[in-house]
Amino acid sequence: MNESTHHHSPRTELRLARAGLRALREDLLTHAFAFRPLPPLPVASGPLHRLPARLQAPVRWLPHAAIVLTAVAMMIVSAGGINHWEPDRQRFNVLFLGVPLIAALFRPVGAWWLSLAGLVAVALMGISAAWPWLTGALITHTLVMALVAVRSRPRVVVEMWVLTVLTSLALPTSQLGTAPGHNTLIMIAVSVPTLLAVLLVRGWHTSRREVVEQAAVTRQERSRRTRLEERTVIARELHDVVAHHMSVVAIQAEAAPYRVDNPPPELTQSFATIRENAVAALAELRRVLGVVRAEDQEAPDAPQPTLADLDRLLENVREAGLSVEKTVTGAVPELPQGVELSAYRIIQEALSNTLRHAPGASARVEVAHVLGGLGLRVVNGPPKSPAPTSPGAGHGITGMRERVSMLGGELTARPTTNGGFETTVFLPLSDSARVPA
């Protein structure tokens, strides 16, 4: 057992080393100079959306302008503060301090390689007694790594930082007589907190963005689930209505031949066919639409409510403390039971919203039987006291819209000028659906 473990251990370590080198090559060498521009500041989130529209566009590019100005300032200071250097070395040092920082705006990994190569070149030329990091080079290289950290994974930043430290320590002795690695510890002390701060801020922004995106997904999912639940309720009620009528058709078709003395065989056969088709349609209806009823939900014992039950609903609402009036205009026809049910539920939900969101207000229900359809209007005044927190899901209007849409109607729900709320519905009816009572 031990011999086998000892035999396979070098292979495992070699495999891990190869995997690490492969990851290092993919992070720092493959597509090292790929074009990855630093994006401008977002407007949707953060303080930018509070600015005037004409200022938002230029303010988004402030980080880019600051980086370019920093690079130019570093080059100017370097060009004016080391006149005792040879001109060629001076020009190289000026470029070394500015070019990588500007390149980091577009090609971050490649800019880091340029900055690291410049460090080695400046050190080998023995430009300064500060070994091996000039003050400007230390700041520039740290800023380049920070710009990489803004757009790369933390692993890439750690790899860059480790290679930077190893390169600094591996540089040969300064030509000016200073010891190798003289100010490497200073570079570590400056770069570590800077990179940690960038990674922490980036992680916080990423987490915040993910929370916002997840909240948006949750709202969409909740809205979709609410619509499905409302449609399920509507489908259950329609199932009950249609199933009731189909059952009546089947029973009447079965009893019709017995109401006629000596009915002809053709009549008996016709009623038998009607009954068979009604029973088959009822079975198919229960098979297709019955799945929307939960297994533990039993069919209602009482008929579904209609506009004829509206007075009972208003009485219950009055007992709950809402002062409500009812007005009916037009000749009252016999409406399809699905329309009656939907109209009743819409009024019920509108009054429930009034009770929840406008305590102490008065309401008025208007039912208008007009040419071409049924009009409903529920309006309430402003609340007399602050509305308490409602335990409902707040999707009552969604359910009303689903019912109105199913019947091809129109719904308008909006606040009134006096602080109340108004719900207006029109349900179109075909001429064949209107039978005067």
N, C-alpha and C positions, 0 to 999 in steps of 0.2 A: 504493500500500500504506500509506504513512504518512498520506496524506490520509484514507483510510478509517478508520484507527485513530483519528486525531484527531477525525474526525466522530462516531464512536460512543462516544468516551470520556465526554463529558458525560452521555449517556444512561445509560451503565453506572453512573456515579457517582450519578446521580439515582435509578436503580433500587435501588442499595445503600442510599441514604439513606432511601428509602421503606420498604425492608424493615426497616431499623433502627428507624424510627419506629413501624412496625407492631408489631414485637416489643416495643418499649418500652410501647406502648399496651396490648398484651395482658398484659404482666407487671405493670404498675403501675396501670392504669385499669380494665380489664375485670374485673369482679367483685372490685374492690379491697376491698370490705367483706364478702366471702364469709366464712361461718362455718367456720373451720379451727382447732379447739381444739388446744392443745398436748397430746399424748398423755402419759399417766403413764409412769413408768419400767417397763420390762419386767421380769417376774419370772423367765421361763425362762432368760434369760442374764444374766450379771453377778452381783454379790455378793448380790442380794436373795434368791435361792433358798436361801441359807444361814441366813436369819433365820427365827425361828418364824413359823408361819402367821398368828398373830394380829397380828403386826407388819408383815407384808408389804403389806397393803392400805393402811394409813396412810403407810408409808414411800414408796410409789409416788408420792404427791402432794407430796412434800417440795419439788421444784422450784417447783411452783405456789405453795405457801405462802411460800417464800423470796422469790419475785417480788412477791407481794402485800405482804409485810412490808417489802420494800425500798421499794415505792411509798409506803406509809404513812409510813415513816421519812423519806423525802425530803420529803413534804408537811409533816410536823410540823416538821422542821428549817427548811424555808423559811418556814413561818408564824411561827416564833418568832425568826428571826434577821434580819428586815428590817422592824422596826416603824416605821422612818422613812418607809416607802413609803405611798402613798395606799391606803386599804382596798380599793378596787376593783381596783387593779393587784396588790395583794398576793394577793387571792383568785384572780385569774386565774393568777398565777404558781404558786400552790399546785396548782391543777387541772392546769396544764400539766405539772407534774412528776409527777403521779400517774396521771391518767386514761390517757394513751397507754401507759404501762407495763402497767397492768392490762388494757387492751383488747388488747394484743399477745398475751395468753394465748388469745384467741378469734378475733380478726380481725387477723392480723399486718400485712398491707399497709395496711389502713385505719388501724391504730395508727401506722404510720410517717408517713402523711399528716397525722394529728392532731399528731404530735410536730413535724413540719416546719412546719406552720402555726403552732403555738405558738411556735416559735423566731422566726419572722418577726414575730408579734404582740408578743412580749416585746421584741425589738430595736427595733421601731418606737415602742414606748411609752417607750423609754429608761429601763428600770427600774434598770439597773446600769451601772457604769463598765466591767465586764468585757464587752468587745465582741467579737462579738455573742453569745458563749456564756457563760451563767452556769455555774458549776461543776456545779450540780445538773442543769441542762439538758443539759450535755455528757455526763454519766454516763447520764442517762435515755435520751437519744437513741441512744447507743451500745448500751445494753442492748436497746432496741427493735429495732435493726438486727440484733443478735445473735440475738434470738428469731425474727426473720424468716429468718436464715441457717439456723436449725435445721430449718425446714420448707420452704425454697424452694431453687431452683437457684442455683448461684454467680452466674450471669448477673444474676439479680434483685438479689442483694446488691450486685454491682458497680454496677448502675444506680442503686440507692438511694444508695450512697455517693457516686457522682459528682454526682448531683443535690443531695445535701446540701452538698458542698463548693462547688458553683457557687452555690447559694442563699446560703451563708454569705459568699462573696466578693462577691456582688452586692448585699448589703444596703447601704443608704445610710449616710452618716456618722453616727456616734452623736451624739445630742443633748447628750451630756456631753463632747464634744470629742475623743474618742479616734478614732484612725484606723480605717477599715474593715478588716476582716480581721485585727484585732489578735491574737486568739487562735485563729484558724482552724488555724494550724499545730499548736497544742496538740491541737485536736480530731483532726487527722489522725494525730498521733503516738499518741493514745490509741485511736482507732477501728481503725486498720489492723491492729495486732497482735492486737487482740481478735477482729476478724472473721476474720482468718486462722486463729487458733487454733480458733475455732468450726467453720470450714469443714474444717480438717484433721481435727479429732476426728470430725466428722460423716462425712467421707469414709472414715476408718478404720473407724467402726462400720458403714457401708454395705458396705465391702469385706469385713469380717468376717462380716456377715450373709449376703452372697452366697456366701462360701466355705462357711459352714455349710449353706446351702440346697443348694449344688452337691454338697457331700459327701453330704447326705441323698439327693439324686437319684441320685448315683453308687451309693450302697449299694442303693437300690431297683432300679436298672438291673442291678447286678451280681447281685442276688438273682434277678431275673427271668431274666437270661441263664443263671444256673446251673440254674434250674428247667427252662428250655427245653433246655439241654444234657442234663440228666438224662433228660428225657422223650424226647429224640432217641435217647439210648443205649438206653432201654427199648424204643422203637419199632423200633430196628434189631434188637435181640435177638428181639422178638416176630415181626418180619418173617421172620427166619431160621427160627424155630420153626414158624410157620404154613406158610411156603413149603415146608419139609421135609415136613410132613404132607400138604399138598395134592399134592406131587409123588408121594408114596407112594400116595395114593388114585388118581391118574391111571395110575401104572404097574400097580397091582394090577387096576384096571378093564380095562386093555388086555390083561393076561395071563390074566384069569379065564376067558374063553371057551375058551382052549386047554387048560385043565385038565379039561374035561368032554368026554367022547366024544359026538360028534354033538349039540352044544347046539342047542336050539330057536332059531329066528330071533328070537323075542321076547326070549329071554335075551341073545342076542348084541346085539340092538338096545338093550336096557336098559343093558348094560355099556358100549356105545359112547356112549350118552347120558351116562352117569355120567362117562366119561372126558372127553367134550367139555366138560361143565360144570366138571369139575375143572381142565382146562387153561384154560378161560376165566376161572375164578375165580383161578387162579394168575397169569395174565397181568394181571388187574385188580389183584390184590394187589401185584404188582411195580410196576405203574404208579403206584398211589396211595401205598403205603408205601415203595417203593424210592427216592423222592426224599429220604428222611431219611438215606440213606447217601451219604457224601461221594464225589465222583467218583473220588478217588484211593484209596478204601478198598475193598478186595476182600472178598468174602464169606469167612467163616472156613472153613478146611478141615476143622476138627474140629467135632463136635457141641457144642452149648451145654452147659455143666456143669449137673449136677443134684445132689440131696442124696446120691446114690450116690458122688459124687466128693468128699464132705466129708472123708473120711480123708486123701486126698491133699493137700487144702488145709491141714488141721491139721498134717500133717507138714512142709509148707513153712513154716508159721508157727513151728513148733518149731525148725526149722533157723535161723530168723531170731532166735531167742533168747527166744521167748515160751513159757512153760510153760502148756499148755492141756489141759483134759480135756473129754471128750464124753460126754453121757448121752442115750440115746434111750429113750423110754417109749411104750407103746401098740403096737398092731398096725400094722405098716408097710403102708399101702395103696399102690396105684399112683396117683400124683397127676398132674394135668395138667402138661405140660412147662413151661408158663408159670409155674405156681406153684412147681415145682421150681427153675426158673432164678432166680426172684425170691428164694426162700428162701436159695439158695446165695449170691446177691449180697449179701443183707442180712447174712448171717453173715460173709462176706468183708470187707465194709466195716466192720463192728463190730470185727473182729479187727485190721484195719488201723489203726483209730482207737486201739486199745489199744497197738499198737506205737509209734504216733507220740506219744501223749500220756501214756502210763503206762509208761515204760521200766523193765524189771525186774519188772513186776507179773505175777501169774499170772491166768489166765482160765479160764472154764468155759462150755461151749456145751451148751445143753439143747434137745433137739428132742422135742416131745410131740405124738404123733398122738392127738388127742382127738376125742370125738364132736362133729361139726359144724365141724371145722377143724384147722388146723396151728398149734401154738404154738412159738415160738422165744424163747430167752432167752440172751443173751450178757452175762456179768458179769465184771468184772475187779477186782482189788484195788487198793490205792493204789500209786502209783509208788515204786520204791526209790531213784530218783535224779531230779533235776530234768529235766523234759522239754525237749529241744532245740527250737529253732525249726523248725516243720514247713514244708516247701516246698509243702504242699498248699494248696488253696483254702479248706479248712475248711467244705465244704458236703456232707460225707458223709451227715450226718443228713438233709439236704434230699433227697438221692437216695433214701435209704431210705423217707422219707415218701412220695415220689412213687410208688414201687413198691407200698407198702402201700395207698395211696389208690386206685391203679389196680385193685387186687384187692378193694376194699371192706373192708379190714382196719383194725386199730388198732395204733398204735405208741406206746410210751412210752420216752423216753430221759431219764435223770435220774441225778444223782450218788447214791452210796450213803452210808450213815451212817459207814462206815469210810474214806471218802476215795476210793473207787473209782467205777466207773460201770457202769450197768446199762441194757441195751437189751432191751425186751420187745415181742414182735410176736405178733399173732394174725391168721391168714389164714383167713377162713371158706370152707367148701367145701360145695357142694350134694351131696345124696346120689348124684346121677348121676355126679358127678366122682370118687367114691371107689370104686375097684375093688380088693378085697383081693388082695394079691400071692399 
